[in-house]
Amino acid sequence: QVQLVESGGGLVQAGDSLRLSCAASRSIFTIYAMGWYRQAPGKQRELVARISRIGITNYADSVKGRFTISRDNAKNTVYLQMNSLKPEDTGNYYCSADLTGAAELYWGQGTQVTVSS
């Protein structure tokens, strides 16, 4: 098991940047994959970015070229650098951990990102 705590959300203007952090309660070195999801009001939760244990990354088309996911195994932390933010990026951002590749995800409590136009 793992506990995840997100931080770094806030209210920003369009074009601004934010960096989200996800601190894990245990070593992330062996965790199969970690990711960031977001959920806007009235919409389903969607994958934003994902990083595998060996550093392979995947991004939603809507954030490619603007967001970067990274992991610091020494700090047991995963980051999401978000640049050129748009109002449509607004939502509650959740960190996830897939420990073994079986797609059983652990979730953090979320951090709110609001982008004003």
C-alpha positions in Angstrom: 0.0 0.0 0.0 0.9 3.6 -0.3 -0.4 7.0 0.8 -0.2 9.9 -1.5 -0.4 13.6 -0.6 -0.7 16.2 -3.4 0.2 19.9 -3.1 0.9 22.9 -5.2 -2.5 23.7 -6.6 -4.0 27.2 -6.6 -5.7 30.0 -8.5 -3.7 31.3 -11.5 -4.3 33.3 -14.7 -4.2 31.9 -18.2 -0.6 31.6 -19.4 0.8 31.1 -15.9 2.6 28.0 -14.6 2.2 25.7 -11.6 4.1 22.8 -10.3 2.2 20.0 -8.5 3.9 17.6 -6.1 2.8 14.2 -4.9 4.6 12.8 -1.9 4.4 9.1 -1.3 4.6 7.4 2.1 7.0 4.8 0.8 9.8 4.4 -1.7 8.5 4.9 -5.3 11.5 3.2 -6.9 9.7 0.0 -7.5 6.2 1.4 -8.1 5.2 0.3 -11.6 3.7 3.6 -12.7 2.6 6.9 -11.2 0.2 9.4 -12.7 -1.8 12.6 -12.5 -5.5 12.7 -13.3 -7.9 15.6 -13.2 -11.6 16.0 -12.8 -13.5 19.0 -13.8 -17.0 19.8 -12.4 -19.6 17.6 -14.1 -16.9 15.6 -16.0 -15.3 12.2 -15.6 -11.8 11.9 -14.1 -9.2 11.8 -17.0 -5.6 10.8 -17.2 -3.3 13.8 -17.6 0.1 12.3 -17.5 1.8 9.0 -16.5 5.3 7.9 -15.8 6.5 4.4 -15.6 9.1 2.9 -13.2 11.7 3.2 -16.0 10.8 6.7 -16.9 8.5 6.2 -19.9 5.9 9.0 -20.0 2.5 9.4 -21.6 0.4 12.5 -21.8 -3.2 13.5 -22.7 -3.2 15.2 -26.1 -4.6 18.3 -24.5 -1.5 18.8 -22.4 1.3 17.6 -24.7 4.0 20.2 -25.0 2.7 22.2 -21.9 2.9 19.7 -19.0 5.8 17.6 -17.9 5.7 14.7 -15.4 8.8 13.7 -13.5 9.8 11.6 -10.6 12.4 12.0 -7.9 13.0 8.5 -6.4 15.3 9.9 -3.7 12.5 12.1 -2.4 9.6 9.7 -3.1 7.9 12.4 -5.0 6.3 12.8 -8.4 5.9 16.3 -10.0 3.7 17.8 -12.7 5.0 20.9 -14.2 2.2 22.8 -15.9 3.1 25.7 -18.2 0.9 27.9 -20.4 -2.2 27.0 -18.4 -5.6 27.4 -19.9 -9.0 27.8 -18.3 -9.9 24.3 -19.5 -7.1 23.0 -17.3 -9.2 23.8 -14.3 -10.1 20.9 -12.1 -9.1 18.8 -9.1 -5.8 17.1 -9.8 -5.2 13.6 -8.3 -2.0 11.7 -7.9 -2.2 8.0 -8.5 0.1 5.0 -8.0 -0.1 1.6 -9.8 2.0 -0.6 -7.6 2.3 -3.7 -9.8 0.9 -3.0 -13.2 -2.4 -4.7 -12.3 -4.1 -1.3 -12.7 -5.3 -1.2 -9.1 -4.7 2.5 -8.4 -4.1 4.2 -5.1 -5.2 7.9 -5.0 -4.3 11.0 -3.1 -6.9 13.5 -1.9 -6.5 15.9 -4.7 -5.4 19.5 -5.2 -7.5 22.1 -6.8 -6.2 24.0 -9.8 -8.2 27.0 -11.1 -7.2 28.9 -14.2 -8.9 32.2 -14.8 -9.2 33.8 -18.2 
